[in-house]
């Protein structure tokens, strides 16, 4: 079975679907909040010219997802699958950000629960690369079961912290508290 990088996932709380080019304006309206990026390695991602590059990279990645609040069909954020390695049975979840109106744990926890449940149909390990100063994202990943594996560079050579969640250790429902803000925040 081949990994599906852009599934449609849903629950009562959120809907996740493939990111489309038509989503730019609505997603930028979320990303234009400078407070989303204050602990992020790229704190100027709220600028339209910077976000445009991020968005184009997301579209060409083949793994970008839009996060929608089904109550009003409003786009509230984005996330991505990346770096699938069939031999190691591993994939990365990252580049996640949510509107501050949806911070506080429930939405991020549900997003990660849906994405992890999907990923563990294909892999044994999910990794998260997080900027060393992004304490919000570190706490959020730890709350869903992420275990710090150590420091390391990302694909561009920037320093990051590597977190892992192994399928055999994951509770499946992300029990406990949820995280806030940007998760997989290195991206």
N, C-alpha and C positions, 0 to 999 in steps of 0.2 A: 504494500500500500504506500503510495507516494504522499509526502507531506503537502497538505493544502495550506498555503501561506495566506490566503485571503478568504477564510470561511465567513459565513454569516452565523453569528452566535447571538443568542438572546435570552433574556430573563425578564421578570417583571420590572426590574430596575433599569436595565440598559439593553440596547441593541448594538451589536458590532457588525460592521459590514465593510467590504472593500472601499478604500479611499478612492475618490474620483476627482478628476481635474475640476469639475464644477463645484467642489467643496471648498475651493480656495478662500473665497470671501468670508464664508461663515466660519471656517476654521481660523483664519487670521483674526477675526473679531475676538475669538477666545485667546489666541496667542499674543495679541497686542497688549496684554496686561503685563507690565514689567515685573510685577511681584511673582508671577509664575516662574520666572527665570533667575531670581535673585541669588540662589545657591548653585545655579547651573554653571558648568564650565563655559557655556556660551551665553552670558547674561544679556547680550543685546539681541537675542532671538525675537524679541518683541518688535523690533524694527522691520518694516515691510520688506526692505531689500534683503535683509538677512533671512527672514522667514521664507521668502520666495525660494531661495536656494535650498532650504530645509524641505520645503514642500515638493519641489521638483525631485529632490533626492528620494523622498518618500514614494512618490509616484513611480519612479523608475526602479525602486527596490523590489517591487513585486510582492511585498509583504506588508504594506501599510494598510492600516485599518482606521475607519472612522468610528467614533463612539457617539451614540445618539441617545438622548433621553426620550423614551417612547411616550411619555406623557404629553409632550408638545412637539415631538419630532425634531427637536433642536439639536444641532451638533454641539457636543460638550467637550470634545477632545479627540485624541488620536493615540495609537500605539502601533507597534510593528513587530513582526517576526523577522529574524535575520540570522544569517550564518549557519544554516542547517548543515550538519555534518552527519551523513548517514552512517559512516563507519563508527563514529563515536556515539551515535544515537543521541545527538545533542542539538539544541536550537537556542537562540537568544531571543528574549523579549526585551524591548527597549523603546527609546524615543517616545515614551509615554508622557502625555500631559493632559490635565483636566482643568476645566474652568474652575476658578476659585469658588464659585457658587456650588460646586459639586465636590469640594474638599471635605474632609472629615472622616474618611474611611470607608463608608459603605459603597460608594461608586468605584473607587480604586480597587477595593477588595473584590467586588463583584466582577470587574473587568479582568483582574488577574485570575480569579477562579475560572471564568469562562475560557480564558486563553490557555491556562495551564491544563484544564481538563481536555481541551482540544489537542494541545501539544503532546500530552502523555499517551495519546493514541498512536503516536509515531516515534517518540523518543523516550529515553530514560532520564535525561537530564535537561533542565532548562537553566540557562545562565542569564545573569543581569550584570551589566557593566555600569558602574555608577561613579561619578566624579567624587574625588576625596572630600571635597567641601560640601557636598550635597547631603547634609544630615537628614533632611526630610525624606529623601528617597531611600537612604540607607535604613532608616527606621521602618519605613513602609514595607520594604522588601523583607526585613527581618520579621515583621508582624505576620507575613503570609508564609513564613517558613524558610526564607532564604538564609543560607549559612555562608558566612564570609570565608572564601577560599584563599584570599591573599591579594596583594597588589599585582598590577600588571598593566601593560599598555593596551590601548584600544587599537583598532586597525590603522589609525593615523599616527600612532605612537604616543598619544597623550596618556598621562597617568590616570589610572582608574582603580576601583576596587571591584573584584570579581566575586559575585555571590552565586550560589548554586541551590537549586531545589531538585532533589532526586525523586523520581516517581514513587519509589518504595517508602519514602519518608513523608510524602505529602498527604495531608489529611483529606484532601479532595473537596473540602468545603471552605477552606481558608478560615477555620475557626479562630476565634480570638479577635483582637482589634484590627482595624484596617488602617492603611496609611493615608497620607494626604499629599496633594500636590503632584509634582513631577516625579515619576518613578522611572527607573531605568535611565536616570537623569543625565547620564553622560552625553547622551545624544542630544 
